Amino acid sequence: MRASLIQLSVSDTEPADERRARAAALVRAQEGADLVVLPELWPLGGFAYDAWPTGAEPLDGPTSDVMAAAARAAGVWLHAGSIVERDPDGPIYNTSLVFAPDGELVHTYRKIHRFGFDSGEAVVMGAGQEIVTAGTDFGVLGLATCYDLRFPELFRALLDAGAELLVVPAAWPARRREHWTLLSRARAVEEQAFVLACNTAGTHGGVEQAGHSIVVDPWGRVLAEAGDGEEVLTVEFDPAEVAKARADFPVLRDRLLGIPAPVQR
Ligand SMILES: O=C(O)CCC(=O)C(=O)O
């Protein structure tokens, strides 16, 4: 399969609608790929907190409109990164959107672990409650977002839900780039899965982004890694490598904790 990670540059100066149009053109240009991935909160910016109250949008809002059309035009599965979701009956959420190649919005994932400690997302956004996987033509995607990468128990839960390709959109800061790379590889090794981690480039909200989107195979090998700036990272791999790695080195068979106990006779 072929996957393209669109490491979009997000600034404070580009209006959201212009960035949506630019991102949609980049998605359309990936015709021939099986899966296209965008970063976290790219329409408004993951650290542009001031823009969130007015820029939040419903699931059928402007980002969904342009992304559905772009997925359909390119004929690709599209993980369109995440938006600031306005829930009419609740708080705002950091919500990822997955579109099928016919443009239908088939899965959404509300980020579970909110970043910021006593500020930003952690204060103004609601926490997702559900583990989400997405069945596709080429395997089962496990959905996580940025800070979620630091919580291995989420990835174990995704494994138990059948995930084979872990897709992680992010707005990960340059200051902690080493963690980004290390954790992406660790999650791939632990779950014996592909990790496709699509970060943001540029600077917004005063935070320089790390870039360095990365694709890691189930053995922890880096198949492709982007640089600092805006870039489309394209990689080809065989999703069947997941089952092969799990059979060749059956470490997951030796789990003792957190799985249903064997029946005592
Ligand atoms: O965990 C980190 O270092 C960065 C997380 C983050 O920026 C986010 O979740 O938006």
The ligand as an SDF file (V2000), in Angstrom:
LIG
                    3D

 10  9  0  0  0  0  0  0  0  0999 V2000
    3.3890   15.6850   24.6150 O   0  0  0  0  0  0  0  0  0  0  0  0
    3.9630   16.5980   24.0360 C   0  0  0  0  0  0  0  0  0  0  0  0
    5.1530   16.8600   24.2330 O   0  0  0  0  0  0  0  0  0  0  0  0
    3.2400   17.4400   23.0320 C   0  0  0  0  0  0  0  0  0  0  0  0
    1.7640   17.1560   23.0020 C   0  0  0  0  0  0  0  0  0  0  0  0
    1.0200   18.1830   22.2390 C   0  0  0  0  0  0  0  0  0  0  0  0
    1.5650   19.1600   21.7870 O   0  0  0  0  0  0  0  0  0  0  0  0
   -0.4090   17.9990   21.9770 C   0  0  0  0  0  0  0  0  0  0  0  0
   -0.9900   16.9770   22.3500 O   0  0  0  0  0  0  0  0  0  0  0  0
   -1.0100   18.8890   21.3460 O   0  0  0  0  0  0  0  0  0  0  0  0
  1  2  2  0
  2  3  1  0
  2  4  1  0
  4  5  1  0
  5  6  1  0
  6  7  2  0
  6  8  1  0
  8  9  2  0
  8 10  1  0
M  END
$$$$
